[in-house]
Amino acid sequence: MGSEEFDKSRNFDNEAEILKVLGHPVRLKIVAGLCTKECNVKHIWECLGLPQATVSQHLALLKNKRIIEGKRDGVEVHYTVVHPLARKLIELLS
């Protein structure tokens, strides 16, 4: 068996970071939902039955890691998934 299967120059830091962030069930649910439909925070916490503060914390982390983006519409912010790997992972899990 040769070493061509393993590329030691390949860096998986970004992928590992995305997997780590999506390793939380609530964040996975949020991203899965946002892959189907752009939503505001109120819609997300109502659908998941979680406190707004909890959902907001998860959204902040997902935004910080550039997995989702928020688009302001008046007083509301609508979130959508922008990271291609996150979308692909959700697709694989569905």
Order of alpha helices (4+ residues) and beta strands (2+ residues): alpha-alpha-beta-alpha-alpha-beta-beta-alpha
